[in-house]
Structure formats: C-alpha cells, structure tokens
Amino acid sequence: MSSMKELHQRACDNDQDSYIDPDSGYIVLTSKAHLKRGICCGNACRHCPFEYINVPAANKEKLNNQ
C-alpha cells in the first residue's frame, strides 16, 4: 500500500484537492487545497502549508509528539 506521502504527491500531481486515507476512509485535503483557501484553518491538517500558524498551542504540542 502507498504511504501517505505518496498518496499526497499523486493527488497533487493529478490536480486533486483531496485523497482518501486508506486506513480511516476519511477525506484528506492536499496542500494545494489548503493554498487555495489561503490561510491556516487551525485544525492541524495533515498537509498544512502554513506551518500550523493558527493551530492552538496545546494542539501544536500534540503534533510535535507524533
């Protein structure tokens, strides 16, 4: 099975805004989709291109410990 990085890259290469996480079945937005939005939403998204600028500090700690 493909890694998350490979799935993300494939979706971006195909100009898709999302892909399906094979483990959870959830829709995952690509970094391209986030860039279209233009700002960090604060939800600690997997492919946030904005360095999680609007993510609360407590949630950033969780990201750093993964």
C-alpha positions, 0 to 999 in steps of 0.5 A, a space after each residue: 500500500 502507498 504511504 501517505 506521502 505518496 498518496 499526497 504527491 499523486 493527488 497533487 500531481 493529478 490536480 486533486 484537492 483531496 485523497 482518501 486515507 486508506 486506513 480511516 476512509 476519511 477525506 484528506 485535503 492536499 496542500 494545494 487545497 489548503 493554498 487555495 483557501 489561503 490561510 491556516 484553518 487551525 485544525 492541524 491538517 495533515 498537509 498544512 502549508 502554513 506551518 500550523 500558524 493558527 493551530 492552538 498551542 496545546 494542539 501544536 504540542 500534540 503534533 510535535 509528539 507524533 
